[in-house]
Amino acid sequence: MALFGKKKGLVGLDIGSSAIKAVELKAGGKGGAEYQLLNLGMEALPPEAIVDGAIMDSGAVIDAIQRLFATHKIKTAEVATSVSGNAVIVKKISLPRMTQEELAESIHWEAEQYIPFDIQDVALDYEVVEGGGTGDNMDVLLVASKKDKISDYTSVISQAGKSPQLVDVDVFALQNCYEVNYGVDPG
């Protein structure tokens, strides 16, 4: 959550099928563990502007982002957003135990076996699951999203005069919110 600790902060932008929602938080409290809500807003989208997570009318989305920021007087231009839908793949895989360096070198080849898209067309990330795996194997959480979907979302944000800083997966963003607010029990 160090991103919220930056001097300028970030605005969380949810580009949904019927509306765009924004939340602006400011880190506060001891060690930045608490957050103050600075701004919250929502701007409706016309029907069919976004269908199944795909932006069909970028002009309407750009206009809605600009109205949302203007109406709620959101000054921060740096934006975090998230993607979901059938262009996003999240899969837990089991691999032979290896170092981080070995994993970094082999992850694209390993991912090709599990991603139903051309590996050149996706943005790929992974995380070793702590405590996961058995014997000589380790569990790795593999995440892939089509580059064109990420580009569509970051493009409308940029064209609205904002600066996309972070693109996450919806479910991971929700998990991060929960963990910041309620913590996670060890194990």
Backbone as JSON Lines, residues from 0, in Angstrom:
{"i":0,"aa":"M","n":[0.81,-1.19,0.0],"ca":[0.0,0.0,0.0],"c":[0.86,1.26,0.0]}
{"i":1,"aa":"A","n":[2.12,1.13,-0.3],"ca":[3.0,2.28,-0.34],"c":[2.55,3.3,-1.39]}
{"i":2,"aa":"L","n":[1.79,2.86,-2.38],"ca":[1.35,3.79,-3.42],"c":[0.52,4.92,-2.84]}
{"i":3,"aa":"F","n":[-0.3,4.63,-1.81],"ca":[-1.09,5.69,-1.2],"c":[-0.23,6.59,-0.34]}
{"i":4,"aa":"G","n":[0.97,6.12,0.01],"ca":[1.87,6.9,0.83],"c":[2.62,7.96,0.03]}
{"i":5,"aa":"K","n":[2.52,7.9,-1.3],"ca":[3.16,8.92,-2.13],"c":[2.55,10.27,-1.81]}
{"i":6,"aa":"K","n":[3.33,11.32,-2.0],"ca":[2.84,12.67,-1.69],"c":[1.57,13.0,-2.47]}
{"i":7,"aa":"K","n":[1.52,12.63,-3.72],"ca":[0.36,12.98,-4.53],"c":[-0.79,11.99,-4.36]}
{"i":8,"aa":"G","n":[-0.5,10.76,-3.97],"ca":[-1.56,9.78,-3.79],"c":[-2.08,9.24,-5.11]}
{"i":9,"aa":"L","n":[-3.15,8.49,-5.01],"ca":[-3.8,7.89,-6.17],"c":[-5.31,7.99,-6.01]}
{"i":10,"aa":"V","n":[-6.0,7.99,-7.14],"ca":[-7.44,7.89,-7.15],"c":[-7.76,6.49,-7.67]}
{"i":11,"aa":"G","n":[-8.55,5.74,-6.92],"ca":[-9.03,4.45,-7.39],"c":[-10.19,4.69,-8.33]}
{"i":12,"aa":"L","n":[-10.1,4.15,-9.53],"ca":[-11.13,4.37,-10.55],"c":[-11.69,3.03,-10.99]}
{"i":13,"aa":"D","n":[-12.98,2.81,-10.73],"ca":[-13.67,1.58,-11.12],"c":[-14.48,1.88,-12.37]}
{"i":14,"aa":"I","n":[-14.03,1.35,-13.49],"ca":[-14.75,1.53,-14.76],"c":[-15.68,0.34,-14.91]}
{"i":15,"aa":"G","n":[-16.94,0.53,-14.53],"ca":[-17.92,-0.55,-14.54],"c":[-18.8,-0.51,-15.76]}
{"i":16,"aa":"S","n":[-19.72,-1.44,-15.85],"ca":[-20.57,-1.55,-17.03],"c":[-21.66,-0.48,-17.09]}
{"i":17,"aa":"S","n":[-22.04,0.08,-15.93],"ca":[-23.1,1.08,-15.94],"c":[-22.67,2.42,-15.36]}
{"i":18,"aa":"A","n":[-21.51,2.45,-14.69],"ca":[-21.05,3.69,-14.07],"c":[-19.55,3.64,-13.84]}
{"i":19,"aa":"I","n":[-18.98,4.83,-13.65],"ca":[-17.58,4.95,-13.27],"c":[-17.58,5.5,-11.85]}
{"i":20,"aa":"K","n":[-16.82,4.84,-10.98],"ca":[-16.75,5.25,-9.58],"c":[-15.32,5.61,-9.24]}
{"i":21,"aa":"A","n":[-15.17,6.63,-8.39],"ca":[-13.83,7.07,-7.98],"c":[-13.78,7.19,-6.47]}
{"i":22,"aa":"V","n":[-12.62,6.86,-5.92],"ca":[-12.37,7.05,-4.49],"c":[-10.96,7.62,-4.36]}
{"i":23,"aa":"E","n":[-10.86,8.68,-3.56],"ca":[-9.57,9.29,-3.3],"c":[-9.31,9.18,-1.8]}
{"i":24,"aa":"L","n":[-8.19,8.55,-1.46],"ca":[-7.82,8.33,-0.07],"c":[-6.52,9.05,0.24]}
{"i":25,"aa":"K","n":[-6.36,9.37,1.51],"ca":[-5.11,9.96,1.98],"c":[-4.62,9.1,3.14]}
{"i":26,"aa":"A","n":[-3.34,8.7,3.06],"ca":[-2.76,7.91,4.14],"c":[-2.62,8.78,5.37]}
{"i":27,"aa":"G","n":[-2.89,8.19,6.51],"ca":[-2.77,8.93,7.77],"c":[-2.5,7.95,8.89]}
{"i":28,"aa":"G","n":[-2.51,8.41,10.08],"ca":[-2.29,7.53,11.22],"c":[-0.85,7.07,11.31]}
{"i":29,"aa":"K","n":[-0.61,6.16,12.2],"ca":[0.75,5.67,12.44],"c":[1.19,4.77,11.3]}
{"i":30,"aa":"G","n":[2.28,5.13,10.67],"ca":[2.84,4.33,9.6],"c":[1.96,4.26,8.37]}
{"i":31,"aa":"G","n":[1.0,5.15,8.25],"ca":[0.13,5.16,7.07],"c":[-0.85,4.01,7.05]}
{"i":32,"aa":"A","n":[-1.1,3.38,8.22],"ca":[-1.97,2.21,8.27],"c":[-3.45,2.6,8.22]}
{"i":33,"aa":"E","n":[-3.77,3.84,8.44],"ca":[-5.15,4.29,8.38],"c":[-5.29,5.24,7.21]}
{"i":34,"aa":"Y","n":[-6.51,5.31,6.68],"ca":[-6.75,6.15,5.52],"c":[-7.93,7.07,5.77]}
{"i":35,"aa":"Q","n":[-7.82,8.26,5.21],"ca":[-8.89,9.24,5.3],"c":[-9.52,9.35,3.92]}
{"i":36,"aa":"L","n":[-10.84,9.3,3.88],"ca":[-11.56,9.45,2.63],"c":[-11.62,10.93,2.26]}
{"i":37,"aa":"L","n":[-11.02,11.28,1.13],"ca":[-11.03,12.66,0.66],"c":[-12.17,12.92,-0.32]}
{"i":38,"aa":"N","n":[-12.46,11.93,-1.14],"ca":[-13.44,12.1,-2.19],"c":[-14.03,10.76,-2.6]}
{"i":39,"aa":"L","n":[-15.3,10.79,-2.94],"ca":[-16.0,9.61,-3.4],"c":[-17.04,10.08,-4.4]}
{"i":40,"aa":"G","n":[-17.12,9.43,-5.54],"ca":[-18.1,9.87,-6.53],"c":[-18.42,8.8,-7.54]}
{"i":41,"aa":"M","n":[-19.53,9.02,-8.25],"ca":[-19.97,8.08,-9.27],"c":[-20.59,8.87,-10.42]}
{"i":42,"aa":"E","n":[-20.32,8.42,-11.63],"ca":[-20.88,9.04,-12.83],"c":[-21.45,7.92,-13.71]}
{"i":43,"aa":"A","n":[-22.74,8.03,-14.03],"ca":[-23.4,7.01,-14.84],"c":[-22.85,7.01,-16.27]}
{"i":44,"aa":"L","n":[-22.86,5.83,-16.86],"ca":[-22.48,5.67,-18.27],"c":[-23.73,5.39,-19.09]}
{"i":45,"aa":"P","n":[-23.73,5.8,-20.34],"ca":[-24.88,5.45,-21.19],"c":[-24.91,3.94,-21.43]}
{"i":46,"aa":"P","n":[-26.1,3.41,-21.68],"ca":[-26.21,1.97,-21.96],"c":[-25.29,1.58,-23.12]}
{"i":47,"aa":"E","n":[-24.71,0.4,-23.01],"ca":[-23.86,-0.16,-24.06],"c":[-22.5,0.53,-24.22]}
{"i":48,"aa":"A","n":[-22.14,1.46,-23.32],"ca":[-20.81,2.07,-23.4],"c":[-19.74,1.03,-23.08]}
{"i":49,"aa":"I","n":[-20.06,0.14,-22.15],"ca":[-19.17,-0.97,-21.8],"c":[-20.02,-2.23,-21.78]}
{"i":50,"aa":"V","n":[-19.58,-3.24,-22.53],"ca":[-20.31,-4.5,-22.61],"c":[-19.36,-5.63,-22.28]}
{"i":51,"aa":"D","n":[-19.7,-6.43,-21.29],"ca":[-18.87,-7.56,-20.84],"c":[-17.43,-7.12,-20.56]}
{"i":52,"aa":"G","n":[-17.28,-5.95,-19.96],"ca":[-15.95,-5.45,-19.6],"c":[-15.18,-4.82,-20.74]}
{"i":53,"aa":"A","n":[-15.75,-4.83,-21.94],"ca":[-15.07,-4.23,-23.1],"c":[-15.63,-2.84,-23.37]}
{"i":54,"aa":"I","n":[-14.75,-1.87,-23.56],"ca":[-15.16,-0.5,-23.84],"c":[-15.63,-0.41,-25.29]}
{"i":55,"aa":"M","n":[-16.92,-0.13,-25.44],"ca":[-17.52,-0.03,-26.77],"c":[-17.61,1.42,-27.25]}
{"i":56,"aa":"D","n":[-17.74,2.37,-26.31],"ca":[-17.86,3.79,-26.64],"c":[-16.85,4.56,-25.79]}
{"i":57,"aa":"S","n":[-15.63,4.66,-26.3],"ca":[-14.56,5.3,-25.52],"c":[-14.85,6.78,-25.26]}
{"i":58,"aa":"G","n":[-15.5,7.47,-26.19],"ca":[-15.83,8.88,-25.99],"c":[-16.72,9.08,-24.78]}
{"i":59,"aa":"A","n":[-17.72,8.21,-24.62],"ca":[-18.64,8.32,-23.48],"c":[-17.9,8.04,-22.17]}
{"i":60,"aa":"V","n":[-16.97,7.1,-22.2],"ca":[-16.2,6.77,-20.99],"c":[-15.27,7.92,-20.62]}
{"i":61,"aa":"I","n":[-14.6,8.49,-21.62],"ca":[-13.7,9.63,-21.39],"c":[-14.48,10.8,-20.8]}
{"i":62,"aa":"D","n":[-15.64,11.1,-21.39],"ca":[-16.47,12.21,-20.89],"c":[-16.91,11.95,-19.45]}
{"i":63,"aa":"A","n":[-17.29,10.72,-19.15],"ca":[-17.75,10.39,-17.79],"c":[-16.62,10.55,-16.78]}
{"i":64,"aa":"I","n":[-15.41,10.13,-17.15],"ca":[-14.25,10.3,-16.24],"c":[-14.01,11.79,-15.99]}
{"i":65,"aa":"Q","n":[-14.03,12.59,-17.04],"ca":[-13.79,14.02,-16.88],"c":[-14.88,14.68,-16.03]}
{"i":66,"aa":"R","n":[-16.15,14.33,-16.25],"ca":[-17.24,14.89,-15.45],"c":[-17.11,14.48,-13.99]}
{"i":67,"aa":"L","n":[-16.74,13.22,-13.76],"ca":[-16.59,12.71,-12.39],"c":[-15.53,13.49,-11.63]}
{"i":68,"aa":"F","n":[-14.39,13.7,-12.24],"ca":[-13.31,14.44,-11.59],"c":[-13.69,15.91,-11.38]}
{"i":69,"aa":"A","n":[-14.36,16.51,-12.38],"ca":[-14.74,17.92,-12.27],"c":[-15.84,18.11,-11.22]}
{"i":70,"aa":"T","n":[-16.87,17.3,-11.28],"ca":[-18.0,17.43,-10.36],"c":[-17.57,17.28,-8.91]}
{"i":71,"aa":"H","n":[-16.68,16.35,-8.65],"ca":[-16.26,16.07,-7.27],"c":[-14.95,16.77,-6.9]}
{"i":72,"aa":"K","n":[-14.49,17.64,-7.79],"ca":[-13.28,18.45,-7.56],"c":[-12.09,17.6,-7.14]}
{"i":73,"aa":"I","n":[-11.91,16.49,-7.85],"ca":[-10.77,15.6,-7.59],"c":[-9.57,16.18,-8.34]}
{"i":74,"aa":"K","n":[-8.56,16.57,-7.61],"ca":[-7.38,17.21,-8.19],"c":[-6.29,16.2,-8.57]}
{"i":75,"aa":"T","n":[-6.22,15.1,-7.85],"ca":[-5.19,14.1,-8.11],"c":[-5.4,13.49,-9.49]}
{"i":76,"aa":"A","n":[-4.36,13.49,-10.3],"ca":[-4.47,12.98,-11.67],"c":[-3.97,11.54,-11.79]}
{"i":77,"aa":"E","n":[-3.24,11.05,-10.8],"ca":[-2.71,9.69,-10.85],"c":[-3.81,8.7,-10.48]}
{"i":78,"aa":"V","n":[-3.99,7.68,-11.33],"ca":[-5.13,6.78,-11.21],"c":[-4.68,5.31,-11.12]}
{"i":79,"aa":"A","n":[-5.36,4.58,-10.25],"ca":[-5.25,3.12,-10.18],"c":[-6.59,2.56,-10.64]}
{"i":80,"aa":"T","n":[-6.57,1.55,-11.46],"ca":[-7.81,0.93,-11.93],"c":[-7.62,-0.58,-11.94]}
{"i":81,"aa":"S","n":[-8.68,-1.29,-12.34],"ca":[-8.58,-2.75,-12.37],"c":[-9.37,-3.29,-13.55]}
{"i":82,"aa":"V","n":[-9.05,-4.51,-13.92],"ca":[-9.71,-5.19,-15.03],"c":[-10.27,-6.52,-14.54]}
{"i":83,"aa":"S","n":[-11.24,-7.03,-15.27],"ca":[-11.81,-8.34,-14.96],"c":[-12.42,-8.9,-16.24]}
{"i":84,"aa":"G","n":[-13.06,-10.03,-16.12],"ca":[-13.75,-10.61,-17.27],"c":[-12.95,-11.7,-17.94]}
{"i":85,"aa":"N","n":[-13.42,-12.07,-19.13],"ca":[-12.82,-13.22,-19.82],"c":[-11.45,-12.92,-20.43]}
{"i":86,"aa":"A","n":[-10.99,-11.68,-20.37],"ca":[-9.66,-11.34,-20.86],"c":[-8.61,-11.49,-19.76]}
{"i":87,"aa":"V","n":[-9.06,-11.87,-18.55],"ca":[-8.16,-12.04,-17.4],"c":[-8.18,-13.51,-16.98]}
{"i":88,"aa":"I","n":[-6.99,-14.06,-16.81],"ca":[-6.84,-15.45,-16.37],"c":[-6.05,-15.46,-15.07]}
{"i":89,"aa":"V","n":[-6.58,-16.13,-14.06],"ca":[-5.87,-16.33,-12.79],"c":[-5.84,-17.84,-12.56]}
{"i":90,"aa":"K","n":[-4.65,-18.38,-12.41],"ca":[-4.52,-19.84,-12.27],"c":[-3.4,-20.17,-11.3]}
{"i":91,"aa":"K","n":[-3.66,-21.1,-10.39],"ca":[-2.61,-21.59,-9.51],"c":[-2.0,-22.82,-10.17]}
{"i":92,"aa":"I","n":[-0.68,-22.78,-10.33],"ca":[0.01,-23.9,-10.96],"c":[1.07,-24.45,-10.01]}
{"i":93,"aa":"S","n":[1.44,-25.68,-10.22],"ca":[2.47,-26.32,-9.42],"c":[3.69,-26.53,-10.3]}
{"i":94,"aa":"L","n":[4.85,-26.06,-9.8],"ca":[6.1,-26.17,-10.56],"c":[7.17,-26.79,-9.66]}
{"i":95,"aa":"P","n":[8.18,-27.36,-10.27],"ca":[9.31,-27.84,-9.46],"c":[9.92,-26.66,-8.71]}
{"i":96,"aa":"R","n":[10.32,-26.9,-7.47],"ca":[10.92,-25.84,-6.66],"c":[12.16,-25.29,-7.37]}
{"i":97,"aa":"M","n":[12.25,-23.94,-7.42],"ca":[13.38,-23.28,-8.08],"c":[13.59,-21.92,-7.43]}
{"i":98,"aa":"T","n":[14.7,-21.3,-7.75],"ca":[15.0,-19.97,-7.23],"c":[14.14,-18.94,-7.95]}
{"i":99,"aa":"Q","n":[14.05,-17.74,-7.39],"ca":[13.31,-16.65,-8.03],"c":[13.88,-16.35,-9.41]}
{"i":100,"aa":"E","n":[15.2,-16.4,-9.53],"ca":[15.85,-16.11,-10.81],"c":[15.47,-17.17,-11.86]}
{"i":101,"aa":"E","n":[15.5,-18.45,-11.46],"ca":[15.12,-19.52,-12.38],"c":[13.65,-19.39,-12.79]}
{"i":102,"aa":"L","n":[12.81,-19.04,-11.82],"ca":[11.39,-18.88,-12.11],"c":[11.16,-17.73,-13.09]}
{"i":103,"aa":"A","n":[11.85,-16.61,-12.87],"ca":[11.71,-15.46,-13.76],"c":[12.09,-15.82,-15.2]}
{"i":104,"aa":"E","n":[13.11,-16.67,-15.34],"ca":[13.56,-17.06,-16.68],"c":[12.61,-18.04,-17.35]}
{"i":105,"aa":"S","n":[11.9,-18.87,-16.57],"ca":[11.09,-19.93,-17.17],"c":[9.58,-19.67,-17.14]}
{"i":106,"aa":"I","n":[9.14,-18.59,-16.5],"ca":[7.7,-18.4,-16.29],"c":[6.93,-18.25,-17.61]}
{"i":107,"aa":"H","n":[7.51,-17.57,-18.61],"ca":[6.79,-17.41,-19.88],"c":[6.57,-18.76,-20.56]}
{"i":108,"aa":"W","n":[7.58,-19.6,-20.54],"ca":[7.43,-20.93,-21.14],"c":[6.4,-21.75,-20.37]}
{"i":109,"aa":"E","n":[6.46,-21.7,-19.05],"ca":[5.49,-22.43,-18.22],"c":[4.08,-21.9,-18.46]}
{"i":110,"aa":"A","n":[3.95,-20.58,-18.56],"ca":[2.64,-19.95,-18.71],"c":[1.96,-20.34,-20.02]}
{"i":111,"aa":"E","n":[2.74,-20.57,-21.06],"ca":[2.16,-20.93,-22.36],"c":[1.28,-22.17,-22.26]}
{"i":112,"aa":"Q","n":[1.59,-23.04,-21.32],"ca":[0.81,-24.28,-21.17],"c":[-0.56,-24.02,-20.53]}
{"i":113,"aa":"Y","n":[-0.72,-22.9,-19.83],"ca":[-1.93,-22.65,-19.05],"c":[-2.77,-21.48,-19.55]}
{"i":114,"aa":"I","n":[-2.21,-20.64,-20.39],"ca":[-2.91,-19.45,-20.87],"c":[-3.49,-19.75,-22.24]}
{"i":115,"aa":"P","n":[-4.82,-19.59,-22.4],"ca":[-5.45,-19.92,-23.69],"c":[-5.3,-18.85,-24.76]}
{"i":116,"aa":"F","n":[-4.44,-17.86,-24.53],"ca":[-4.17,-16.8,-25.5],"c":[-2.71,-16.9,-25.92]}
{"i":117,"aa":"D","n":[-2.37,-16.27,-27.04],"ca":[-0.98,-16.17,-27.45],"c":[-0.22,-15.42,-26.36]}
{"i":118,"aa":"I","n":[0.86,-15.98,-25.88],"ca":[1.61,-15.41,-24.76],"c":[2.14,-14.01,-25.09]}
{"i":119,"aa":"Q","n":[2.32,-13.71,-26.37],"ca":[2.78,-12.38,-26.78],"c":[1.68,-11.33,-26.63]}
{"i":120,"aa":"D","n":[0.42,-11.79,-26.53],"ca":[-0.72,-10.87,-26.45],"c":[-1.16,-10.58,-25.02]}
{"i":121,"aa":"V","n":[-0.44,-11.1,-24.03],"ca":[-0.86,-10.9,-22.64],"c":[0.22,-10.24,-21.8]}
{"i":122,"aa":"A","n":[-0.24,-9.51,-20.8],"ca":[0.64,-9.02,-19.73],"c":[0.61,-10.12,-18.67]}
{"i":123,"aa":"L","n":[1.76,-10.53,-18.23],"ca":[1.87,-11.69,-17.35],"c":[2.53,-11.3,-16.03]}
{"i":124,"aa":"D","n":[2.0,-11.82,-14.94],"ca":[2.62,-11.63,-13.64],"c":[2.42,-12.91,-12.85]}
{"i":125,"aa":"Y","n":[3.2,-13.06,-11.79],"ca":[3.12,-14.27,-10.99],"c":[3.59,-13.99,-9.58]}
{"i":126,"aa":"E","n":[3.2,-14.86,-8.67],"ca":[3.61,-14.76,-7.27],"c":[3.71,-16.17,-6.71]}
{"i":127,"aa":"V","n":[4.82,-16.46,-6.05],"ca":[4.96,-17.75,-5.38],"c":[4.05,-17.74,-4.16]}
{"i":128,"aa":"V","n":[3.24,-18.77,-4.01],"ca":[2.32,-18.87,-2.88],"c":[3.1,-19.39,-1.68]}
{"i":129,"aa":"E","n":[3.25,-18.52,-0.68],"ca":[4.0,-18.91,0.52],"c":[3.33,-20.09,1.2]}
{"i":130,"aa":"G","n":[4.12,-21.09,1.56],"ca":[3.58,-22.26,2.24],"c":[2.85,-23.21,1.31]}
{"i":131,"aa":"G","n":[2.79,-22.89,0.03],"ca":[2.09,-23.74,-0.93],"c":[3.04,-24.76,-1.54]}
{"i":132,"aa":"G","n":[2.48,-25.8,-2.08],"ca":[3.29,-26.83,-2.73],"c":[3.6,-27.96,-1.77]}
{"i":133,"aa":"T","n":[3.94,-29.08,-2.35],"ca":[4.29,-30.26,-1.56],"c":[5.58,-30.86,-2.1]}
{"i":134,"aa":"G","n":[6.36,-31.4,-1.21],"ca":[7.6,-32.06,-1.62],"c":[8.52,-31.14,-2.38]}
{"i":135,"aa":"D","n":[8.88,-31.55,-3.59],"ca":[9.81,-30.78,-4.41],"c":[9.09,-29.77,-5.31]}
{"i":136,"aa":"N","n":[7.81,-29.52,-5.05],"ca":[7.04,-28.6,-5.87],"c":[6.69,-27.34,-5.09]}
{"i":137,"aa":"M","n":[6.41,-26.28,-5.83],"ca":[5.93,-25.03,-5.22],"c":[4.71,-24.57,-6.01]}
{"i":138,"aa":"D","n":[3.8,-23.88,-5.32],"ca":[2.63,-23.34,-5.99],"c":[2.93,-21.91,-6.42]}
{"i":139,"aa":"V","n":[2.49,-21.59,-7.63],"ca":[2.69,-20.26,-8.18],"c":[1.33,-19.77,-8.68]}
{"i":140,"aa":"L","n":[0.97,-18.55,-8.29],"ca":[-0.24,-17.92,-8.78],"c":[0.13,-17.17,-10.05]}
{"i":141,"aa":"L","n":[-0.47,-17.56,-11.14],"ca":[-0.18,-17.01,-12.46],"c":[-1.34,-16.11,-12.86]}
{"i":142,"aa":"V","n":[-1.06,-14.89,-13.28],"ca":[-2.08,-13.93,-13.68],"c":[-1.72,-13.39,-15.05]}
{"i":143,"aa":"A","n":[-2.69,-13.41,-15.95],"ca":[-2.47,-12.88,-17.3],"c":[-3.7,-12.09,-17.72]}
{"i":144,"aa":"S","n":[-3.45,-11.0,-18.41],"ca":[-4.54,-10.19,-18.96],"c":[-4.15,-9.79,-20.37]}
{"i":145,"aa":"K","n":[-5.14,-9.79,-21.25],"ca":[-4.86,-9.38,-22.62],"c":[-4.37,-7.93,-22.62]}
{"i":146,"aa":"K","n":[-3.26,-7.72,-23.33],"ca":[-2.67,-6.38,-23.4],"c":[-3.64,-5.36,-23.99]}
{"i":147,"aa":"D","n":[-4.45,-5.79,-24.97],"ca":[-5.36,-4.83,-25.59],"c":[-6.43,-4.35,-24.61]}
{"i":148,"aa":"K","n":[-6.85,-5.2,-23.67],"ca":[-7.83,-4.76,-22.67],"c":[-7.19,-3.74,-21.72]}
{"i":149,"aa":"I","n":[-5.98,-4.02,-21.29],"ca":[-5.27,-3.07,-20.42],"c":[-5.07,-1.76,-21.17]}
{"i":150,"aa":"S","n":[-4.68,-1.84,-22.42],"ca":[-4.47,-0.65,-23.25],"c":[-5.75,0.16,-23.42]}
{"i":151,"aa":"D","n":[-6.89,-0.52,-23.62],"ca":[-8.17,0.18,-23.76],"c":[-8.48,0.99,-22.5]}
{"i":152,"aa":"Y","n":[-8.26,0.39,-21.33],"ca":[-8.56,1.06,-20.06],"c":[-7.59,2.21,-19.8]}
{"i":153,"aa":"T","n":[-6.3,1.96,-20.0],"ca":[-5.32,3.03,-19.75],"c":[-5.45,4.15,-20.78]}
{"i":154,"aa":"S","n":[-5.87,3.82,-21.98],"ca":[-6.04,4.82,-23.03],"c":[-7.16,5.8,-22.69]}
{"i":155,"aa":"V","n":[-8.33,5.31,-22.25],"ca":[-9.42,6.23,-21.92],"c":[-9.05,7.09,-20.71]}
{"i":156,"aa":"I","n":[-8.29,6.53,-19.78],"ca":[-7.85,7.31,-18.62],"c":[-6.91,8.42,-19.08]}
{"i":157,"aa":"S","n":[-5.95,8.09,-19.95],"ca":[-5.01,9.09,-20.47],"c":[-5.73,10.15,-21.29]}
{"i":158,"aa":"Q","n":[-6.65,9.73,-22.14],"ca":[-7.38,10.68,-22.98],"c":[-8.28,11.6,-22.16]}
{"i":159,"aa":"A","n":[-8.63,11.14,-20.94],"ca":[-9.43,11.98,-20.03],"c":[-8.53,12.97,-19.27]}
{"i":160,"aa":"G","n":[-7.22,12.93,-19.57],"ca":[-6.3,13.86,-18.92],"c":[-5.73,13.36,-17.6]}
{"i":161,"aa":"K","n":[-5.88,12.08,-17.34],"ca":[-5.38,11.49,-16.09],"c":[-4.2,10.58,-16.41]}
{"i":162,"aa":"S","n":[-3.48,10.18,-15.37],"ca":[-2.28,9.38,-15.56],"c":[-2.44,8.0,-14.93]}
{"i":163,"aa":"P","n":[-2.63,6.96,-15.77],"ca":[-2.76,5.61,-15.2],"c":[-1.44,5.15,-14.6]}
{"i":164,"aa":"Q","n":[-1.47,4.77,-13.33],"ca":[-0.27,4.35,-12.61],"c":[-0.25,2.87,-12.3]}
{"i":165,"aa":"L","n":[-1.42,2.28,-12.18],"ca":[-1.53,0.9,-11.71],"c":[-2.77,0.26,-12.29]}
{"i":166,"aa":"V","n":[-2.62,-0.96,-12.82],"ca":[-3.75,-1.76,-13.27],"c":[-3.68,-3.07,-12.53]}
{"i":167,"aa":"D","n":[-4.73,-3.37,-11.77],"ca":[-4.8,-4.59,-10.98],"c":[-5.93,-5.45,-11.53]}
{"i":168,"aa":"V","n":[-6.12,-6.61,-10.93],"ca":[-7.26,-7.47,-11.23],"c":[-8.31,-7.19,-10.16]}
{"i":169,"aa":"D","n":[-9.58,-7.07,-10.54],"ca":[-10.64,-6.7,-9.61],"c":[-10.59,-7.48,-8.29]}
{"i":170,"aa":"V","n":[-10.51,-8.79,-8.38],"ca":[-10.57,-9.59,-7.14],"c":[-9.37,-9.35,-6.24]}
{"i":171,"aa":"F","n":[-8.21,-9.07,-6.81],"ca":[-7.03,-8.79,-5.99],"c":[-7.14,-7.4,-5.35]}
{"i":172,"aa":"A","n":[-7.71,-6.45,-6.07],"ca":[-7.94,-5.12,-5.5],"c":[-8.89,-5.21,-4.32]}
{"i":173,"aa":"L","n":[-9.93,-6.02,-4.45],"ca":[-10.88,-6.22,-3.35],"c":[-10.2,-6.88,-2.16]}
{"i":174,"aa":"Q","n":[-9.36,-7.88,-2.42],"ca":[-8.63,-8.55,-1.34],"c":[-7.7,-7.56,-0.63]}
{"i":175,"aa":"N","n":[-7.01,-6.72,-1.38],"ca":[-6.11,-5.73,-0.78],"c":[-6.89,-4.77,0.12]}
{"i":176,"aa":"C","n":[-8.06,-4.34,-0.33],"ca":[-8.9,-3.45,0.5],"c":[-9.26,-4.13,1.81]}
{"i":177,"aa":"Y","n":[-9.66,-5.38,1.72],"ca":[-10.03,-6.13,2.91],"c":[-8.85,-6.23,3.87]}
{"i":178,"aa":"E","n":[-7.69,-6.6,3.35],"ca":[-6.51,-6.78,4.19],"c":[-6.07,-5.48,4.85]}
{"i":179,"aa":"V","n":[-6.17,-4.36,4.15],"ca":[-5.79,-3.08,4.74],"c":[-6.76,-2.72,5.86]}
{"i":180,"aa":"N","n":[-8.05,-2.99,5.66],"ca":[-9.06,-2.63,6.66],"c":[-9.15,-3.59,7.83]}
{"i":181,"aa":"Y","n":[-8.96,-4.87,7.6],"ca":[-9.22,-5.85,8.65],"c":[-8.01,-6.72,9.01]}
{"i":182,"aa":"G","n":[-6.94,-6.64,8.23],"ca":[-5.79,-7.47,8.5],"c":[-6.04,-8.92,8.12]}
{"i":183,"aa":"V","n":[-5.02,-9.71,8.21],"ca":[-5.12,-11.13,7.89],"c":[-4.47,-11.92,9.02]}
{"i":184,"aa":"D","n":[-5.18,-12.93,9.5],"ca":[-4.61,-13.78,10.53],"c":[-3.49,-14.61,9.94]}
{"i":185,"aa":"P","n":[-2.38,-14.77,10.68],"ca":[-1.28,-15.61,10.19],"c":[-1.81,-17.02,9.87]}
{"i":186,"aa":"G","n":[-1.36,-17.56,8.73],"ca":[-1.78,-18.92,8.34],"c":[-3.07,-18.9,7.59]}
